[in-house]
Amino acid sequence: MSGLNPPQQDAVDTLRGPLLVLAGAGTGKTRVVTFRIAKLIREGIKPDRILAVTFTNKAANEMQERTGELMGRNLKSKPQVSTFHSLCVKILRRHIRHLGYPAKFTICDRGDQESLARRVLRDIRVSGDTLRPGDLLAKISGWKSRCLRPSDALAVSDNDKDHLAAIAYRRYQASLKAAGGVDFDDLLLLTEDLFESCGEVREQEASLFDHLLVDEYQDTNGSQYRIVKGLAEGHRNLCVVGDDDQSIYGWRGAEVEHILRFARDWPDAKVVRLEDNYRSSGSIIEMANRLIVFNSKRHDKVLRASRGMGQKPQILQFPNETQEAAEVVAMIRRRLQDPAVDPRDIAILFRTNEQPRAFESELRKAKLPYVLIGGMSFFDRKEVRDTLAYLRLVDSDDDEVSLLRVINSPPRGVGQKAVERLIATAVDEGVPAWHLVREPRRLPELPPAARKGLARLLATIEEARRQAENGALSEMAMRLLDQVGYRQEIERLYPDANERDTRWDTVEQLVNALAAHERDATTASLTHFLDEVAIGGNDFGDEKEKQISGNAIVLMTLHSAKGLEFPEVFLVGLEEGILPHHRSVAAEGEAIDEERRLCYVGITRAQERLTLTLPLSRMKWGRPRDTIPSRFLFEIMGKAEHAAKYAKRAKNQISGRPWKKARKKG
């Protein structure tokens, strides 16, 4: 336990009862959590009676790895370290039948959700001009993040579009359940429903553990908060770690109130503050402290830098956004002339996805290597989704969503009309469509080619299922892809040889991951593998980390940057309407507080050098418009009276008042 500072040691040594660890940016919270798990084990707690929950696979893997290093590799059992969603999958696999779902439910991917949303909108005769499938899914995800079920969504809908979306939400959810499927958001909602409706299930799950640790507690939404409470209220050995100053996910349901009121929820709770920052220079920490103090609803704490003051951060302004990008890139080019500076040491952080275009143009002109974080995920690629659909069909008879995805891909004579007849018959008879395929006499009138194609598909899946039962999962997957002619389909669809090779390599990566699962998993099975993949499986690592791994300048949003650090950071576009975002300027209150926390997160990503920039004008619909400097700049500089004045001016402009009148009034 050497190397811990006194507050860290206090957190590690407090092993009983509720504990809130307020861990400021760069204060070593992962170290505290892993040392605390190790201390519990050394004090005689069985490792498998400890549950640690976090939000990302990367954080869970890191926690598991560090605990293993501290305790050695010869423990008879291990603590359970997982994401919230992984935990919920395990719980639902054991008990979801209580909610009327099959034990082998399918976790639908984005493509499956879009197909379902499109079908639902068609059923209720809503055109794409009125509500697109992607917009409907965004609405549904937003409602689910706020723990709103279909009936709740209807109650809170205050315009025609939301009302239509709420009606579609009810149909979407019913169709999902009928197909034996759940989406990513359902994993939390259904676990909460299970705990609420089945007390014995909650007690059974809670009895599996004597200690519960929750990382990033400030990011919990209502469902996660209630799941944690349900698991911990018996033994009360709950340790939560987080920082209310870094709560930036309100848009996806996170409630900062959970960490703010922890001591009220658990009256005997101990609170430990970690305030020694080991990441950033003193001058950067000073700037962060000056900013965040303007949030009134927060735990009282002040970061202290363990390093020297270092170089003072710069605030630079430029005539327009084009020159802002050009000058920032010129500064980066000069910095890279220093042999000690690598491109990967530098990050450009921005608030909105529209901002990086100008910076990309300048980086290309300067021939500097860069990576824009947030491209297409591995799991969004067509060939990955097709392969996973085949594997899910092998795993479960009830997976209608996967059947519809691959029923004629590659083509096997089953046209759209044949599919519609098949689904209509399945609906009439109240059985999954695959059951009809397995019993040809129950099939509706279909063309001979369609019947033959379905028979071939059935034979292929049944053979793959037998092979999977014998345990040879990766071999089964390769044989299955060969039998359906998937490589030939890629060659047919993509004339370019390089693209064909890239897409087939992607399929190979998936099969390699299945082989790794067979080799490494304690209980290898197709179901477990598909669960891992659906929640961002460990075998693939973190997409963001993969993209950053090369030696290139990083361009990313402030939300994506949380949890990362860079020697040098450029935080660009510090203007009203961008940071803070225009929606937050219009809403005020807590919305502005969250934007301030977002700015604070950006500042505290920097280790040694920090530059904040703003353009004095920006093009809007082809014409230059004067910008209004962000109120956060004035707060950072200790000029709060100017911050209030410019905030008022920004609200006037965003609410539609003429710019000249607003400027005069300001």
C-alpha positions, 0 to 999 in steps of 0.5 A: 500500500506504499505510495498513497497520499493520506486521503487515498490511504483513508479511502483504501482503509475504510472497508465498512459502510457507505463511502463517497470518494470525491476524486477530482481530475487526475487525483488517482482514483483508479489506483484507490479503487484497485488498492481498496479491492486488494485491501478487502481481499487481504482482510479476508473478504472472498474475491468473488464476493466483491463487485466493482462496476464502471462504465466502459470496458476499458476501465473494467479491464484496467481495474481487473488488470491492476488488481491482478498485479497487486494480488498476484495471479494465483487467486482461487477466485476473482472479484467481479469487475464489469460495466453496468451493462455487462452486469445487467446482461448476466442478471437478465440471462438468469431471470428475464423469463419473469418479464415474459422474455425468452432466456436466450433474448437477443441484444439488437445492434443499431442496424437491427433497431433501424430496420425495426424502427422503419417497419414500425413507422411504416405500420403507423403510416408515418413518412420519412419526411415527418419522422426518420427511423434514426430520429425515432431511435434517438427519441426512444433512447433519450426517453429510456435514458431518462427511465421513461416507458412508452406510457410515460413518453406519451404523457410528456409529449408536448408536440405532434412529432413527439406524440407520433414518436411516443406511439411508435415507441410503444409499437417498437417496444412491443415488436422488440419483445415479440421478436425476443429482443432487447436493445442496449438501453433495455438492459438497464430498464429491464433489470430495474423492472425485474428488481422492482417487480420480483423482490426475491430476484433482487434479494438473490442477486444482492446476496451474491456480494458483500461489497459493491464499488461503483466508479464514475458515480456522477454518470449514473442515470435513474435506472443505474442509481436504483440498481445500485441501491437494490444491490447494496441496501442489505449489506450497506458496504457501498463505495462510490467514486466520482467527481461532480465537477466532471458530470457531463452526460446529462443529455444521456440521462446522467444525474449529477444529483446522485453524487451530490445527495449521496450523504442524504441517501446514506446518512452514515456515509463517510466522505473522502476528498482526493484533491492532489492532482498528479496530471497537470501543471499548477497554472492549468489547475489554477485556471480549472479551479477559477472556472468551476467555482462558478457552479453553485451546486457542487461538493466543496473541494479545490484541486492542488497541483503536485507539479510546479506551476509550469507554462501559463495557459494562453487565450488567443483570439483570431479574426475568423474560424479559418484563421483560428484553424490556420494559426493553431495548425501553424503553432502545432507545426512549430511545436513539432520541430522540437524532436522531443514532441510527437504528434500524439502529444497534441490534442485539438478539442472542440464542442461540436462535430461541425468544428473540425472541418477547418482544422482538418483542411489546415492539417492536410495542407501542412501534411501533418498526421492526424486522427479524427476520433469518432468514425464508424465503429467496427460493429456498424460495418455491414459484413460484421452485422451480417456475420453476427446475425448468422451467429445469433440465428445459430444461437436462438430460434426466436431471433426474428430480427437476425433472420430478416437480416440474412434471409436473402443475404447472400441471395437465395431466392427469397424475395421481399414478397415471400418475406412479407408472406412469411412474417404475416403468417407468423404474426397470424399464428403467433409464432417466431418466423423461424418456427415456420421455416422449420416446419415447411407444411406450415409455410404460406404459399411461396414460390419454389425458389423461395422454399428451396432457399429457406430449406437450404438456410435451415439445413446450414443453420441446423448443421452449424448449431450441432457443431456449436454444441460440440464446442468448435465455435470458430470452426463452425463460424468459418464453415457457416460463412463458407456454406452461405457463400459470404466471401463470394457475396463480398466479391460480387458487391465490391468490384475494387480488390482493396475494398474486398480484402478490407471487408473480408479481413473485417470478417476474419477479425470477428472469427479471430475474436470468437477463437480468442473467446474459446481460448480465454473465457472461463465458460466459452459459449456462443451466447456469452460471446454474442453478449460480449460483442453486443455490449462492446466485447473485451476482445475488440478493445475500445474503439477510441483507444484503437483510433488514438494508438498511432502517432498522430495529432488527435481531434476529438470532442470534449465529451470523447476526451473525458478520461484521457490526457495529453501533454498539450491541448488546444481548446478551440471555439470558446464562444457563446453558442458553441461553448456554452452550446446554444441550446444550453444558453437558451435553457440556462440554469443546470444546462450552463453548469453542465457546459461549464463542467465540460469546459473544466474537463477540457482544461484538465486534459492538459498536462503541460501546455494549454491554449484556449482560442476563439474566432471574433467572427464565424460564417453563418449561412454564407455571411460572417457574423460577429461572435460573442466571447464565451462567458467561461473566458471571463470567469477564468480571467476573474472578470465575472461581471463581464461574463454576466453581460456577455451571457445576456447578450448571447441569450438575446441573440439566440432567442432571435432578437436583432444583433444590433439591438442586442449589442447595444443593450449589452 
